[in-house]
Amino acid sequence: MSTPNTLSPSANLLIEVFTEELPPKSLRRLGDAFSEGIFSHLKHAGLAGDDSIVTSYATPRRLAVHISHVLSQAPDYPVREKLLPTSIAFDADGKPTAPLLKKLSALGYADIDIATLEKSGEGKNEALYLNITAKGASLQDLAQTALIQTLNKLPIAKMMHYQVLQKNGALADVQFARPAHRIIALHGNHSLNISALGINASNQTEGHRFLAPGVITIASADQYESALQADAKILPSFNKRRQFIETALLKAAGDDLVLMPDSLLDEVTALVEWPAIYECHFDNEFLEVPQECLILTMQTNQKYFALTDKQGKLRNRFLIVSNIQTDKPAAIISGNERVVRPRLSDARFFFQQDQKRTLAARVADLGKVVYHNQLGNQLDRTLRVQAIASGIATQLGVDDKLANRAAEIAKTDLLTDMVGEFPELQGIMGRYYATHDGEDTEVASACSEHYMPRFAGDALPTTQTGSILAIADKLETLVGIWGVGLAPTGDKDPYALRRHALGICRLLLEKNLALHLPKLIELAKAQFPQKDVQEKAKAEDIYVFILDRLRAYLKDQSVGGKPFTSAEIDAVLSQSPTQLNDLIDRLTALREFNALTEASQLAAANKRISNILKKTTTAIPAMCSKALLHNPAEIALYQALENISPALSLAYEQRQFVELLKALVALSQPIDQFFADVMVMDPNPELRDNRLALLQQLHQKMNLIADLGKLA
């Protein structure tokens, strides 16, 4: 070990903590937090700056960070801080008071010469200031603090408690994610004299457990990565190791496609320090089992990478990532093939056993499965979803037979052995089993599709029955959970109601379903006999909640590559649309209208009318009386509105939104003339109310598509 000598004014810093195997699923996060924590302390103390390059390292047995351009001593810096008013800082004899001494002690200047403190201000405003040049932080001191505080703040789900034998023979209690054995702290080629977790830092670490066991000496901070790769069979960078694995998997797959979800890639990267890819096989007979089952058991239980052909059909070969590189991998390959066989056999057994009993025969057993203690069991829920699905089918004018049957059996695969072993397969297995049972193809598809979309950007159902059931299922969850007082608050949404609401929006809009959203909510609410649900699940609140999700969805939509603006979205949604399927058409029409020369004038006029109507406290007549119109400008506006009203109504009925908005251009000049010549709030209440009625009718016709005033 090199001794702590005088450090270079600036050099690169390396800190490594070598441990036993760290939790693989959180390794990437631990590595990032470790490097960010160390750098943050250095930068805050002025020992590192914006020009410093931070490189994070994380392997199963180490967390490390390399930071360039780290000073050994931070520059001195001026400190000027107000202490206390002089009337409080000194007593009648001019001696420092206890409050002043306490303040100085808290700031770390208990021994300062009081005479050096600065007085500033006059009279009652005179105060005492600390005005000095403070000594910059020392890397030797700061690295110790940075390491300990960073280790204490790492996102470790569960700590291990263990004891470390000290040099004096005493045992020290330590807690960390896993027992630590070594620490490296190098500034350039000089070791820092720091310690943590009961270990003194050195310039030594350990190599690969099998390929290069034993101690490895790191000569300098800059040689860390190259020395580990050359001498220790360690690829220390998490990102480089992940990229190596991904590239090697693609190469080994050849003409086949390799299934490598990000979560699996991350976990496998966290399990190896020197990755090697080997090809294995399983018996063709297992391909009789639904491939989703085989893929999931390989990924979840064994961390293997399944292969498919270009049509997506599973192959009977798979790839493994080993921590041992060898020219004779036969034992590794045969061992993994031997291990995976019983797993695949279990999957085949579950599949065969499940098919001995139909999904329909399992419906009654749903009554034994609790859904929610206030909402009953899964059978209760199934009956509610069934009624909602039937109501939706009726509203769409289609036979509810398929929707009824799909709702009846959709949740029964939860009772199968396969889904019991792999909950991720719910719905997927329902489709397989329903097909085996001879159910209608749409019913079988709906067993899987009613979970769609499972996440943002997920595919939607391809069948009408699947879409109906997906809406019914999400509505039942949304209304029921809301009704038991578990509506989302802040970041808390344990039942994913936001995702369900967004799913409903996407289904109604993208599937072009002309369904009345408030009626759907009331339909779902009517299926709950519970008093609490009826009281808490206010349809208006749920409707507003769904529109809020819709607002976020619409911000990601666009026309001609140009996203819709917040003003455009607000203009449409402020009208509380009951059908969502034409919202994109409305927004597109609004975009086209907004490009017209008269659009800004009409929007401003609309906003002015809105303000007038909002300020009106008296009741406004439902209709404007032509007989009470006297001013030529108000007569002209009335006549212009009468002339275009039939065209507006027809265009609205036929959903010709662009034509409707363009027709409003004819009102531009009459509206301008009206506000120029007519006093709306006439002293004569009869004339005033009639003019307000005219504006109210005009406002309604102008805002059939959207609140144009929102564009002003």
QUIURPE-V232972 format. One record per backbone hydrogen bond with DSSP energy under -1.0 kcal/mol. NH is the residue of the N-H (numbers start at 1). CO is the residue of the C=O. If there is no record, write none. Layout:
BEGIN
nh->[NH NH]
co->[CO CO]
END
This chain:
BEGIN
nh->[11 13 14 15 16 17 18 19 20 22 30 31 32 33 34 35 36 37 38 39 40 41 42 43 44 45 46 47 48 52 55 57 58 59 62 63 64 65 66 67 68 70 71 72 74 77 79 81 83 86 88 89 90 91 94 97 101 102 103 104 105 106 107 108 109 112 116 117 118 120 125 126 127 128 129 130 132 134 139 142 143 145 146 147 148 149 150 151 152 153 156 160 162 164 166 169 172 174 176 181 182 184 185 186 187 188 190 192 194 196 199 201 202 205 207 208 212 216 218 221 223 224 227 228 229 230 231 232 234 235 241 242 243 244 245 246 247 248 249 250 251 252 253 256 257 259 265 266 267 268 269 270 271 276 278 280 282 286 287 288 289 293 294 295 296 297 298 299 300 301 304 305 308 309 312 315 318 319 320 322 333 334 335 336 337 338 339 340 341 344 345 346 347 348 349 350 351 352 353 354 355 356 357 362 366 367 368 369 371 372 375 376 378 381 382 383 384 385 386 387 388 389 390 391 392 393 394 395 396 397 398 404 405 406 407 408 409 410 412 414 415 416 420 421 422 425 426 429 431 432 433 434 435 436 437 438 439 444 445 446 447 448 449 450 451 452 458 467 468 469 470 471 472 473 474 475 476 477 478 479 480 481 482 483 485 486 489 492 496 500 501 502 503 504 505 506 507 508 509 510 511 513 515 517 520 521 522 523 524 525 526 527 528 534 535 536 537 538 542 543 544 545 546 547 548 549 550 551 552 553 554 555 556 557 559 562 564 569 570 571 572 573 574 575 576 583 586 587 588 589 590 591 592 593 594 596 602 603 604 605 606 607 608 609 610 611 612 613 614 615 629 635 636 637 638 639 640 641 642 643 644 645 648 649 650 651 652 653 654 655 656 657 660 661 662 663 665 666 667 668 671 672 673 674 675 676 677 678 682 688 689 690 691 692 693 694 695 696 697 698 699 700 701 702 703 707 708 710 711 712]
co->[70 67 186 65 184 63 182 61 179 60 26 27 28 29 30 31 32 33 34 35 36 37 38 39 40 41 43 42 42 49 66 64 236 62 59 17 57 15 55 13 53 11 47 9 137 134 132 130 128 126 85 85 86 95 91 89 97 98 99 100 101 102 103 105 104 109 113 114 129 127 122 123 120 84 118 81 79 77 72 138 139 141 142 143 144 145 146 147 148 149 154 176 174 172 170 166 164 162 160 18 18 16 202 14 190 12 187 185 192 199 196 194 183 216 214 232 208 205 203 188 220 221 223 224 225 226 227 228 228 273 237 238 239 240 241 242 243 244 245 246 247 248 249 253 308 306 261 262 263 264 265 266 268 322 320 318 316 283 284 285 286 290 290 291 292 293 294 295 296 297 298 319 257 313 309 307 280 305 278 276 329 330 331 332 333 334 335 336 337 340 341 342 343 344 345 346 347 348 349 350 351 353 354 359 363 364 365 366 376 376 372 372 369 377 378 379 380 381 382 383 384 385 386 387 388 389 390 391 392 394 393 400 401 402 403 404 405 406 409 411 412 413 416 417 418 422 423 425 427 428 429 430 431 432 433 435 434 440 441 442 443 445 445 446 448 449 455 463 464 465 466 467 468 469 470 471 472 473 474 475 476 477 478 479 482 481 492 489 493 496 497 498 499 500 501 502 503 504 505 506 507 508 513 578 516 517 518 519 520 521 522 524 525 530 531 532 533 536 538 539 540 541 542 543 544 545 546 547 548 549 550 551 553 554 562 559 557 565 566 567 568 569 570 572 573 580 582 583 584 585 586 587 588 589 590 593 598 599 600 601 602 603 604 605 606 607 608 609 610 611 626 631 632 633 634 635 636 637 638 639 640 641 644 645 646 647 648 649 650 652 651 655 656 657 658 659 662 663 664 665 667 668 669 670 671 672 673 674 680 684 685 686 687 688 689 690 691 692 693 694 695 696 697 698 699 571 706 707 708 709]
END
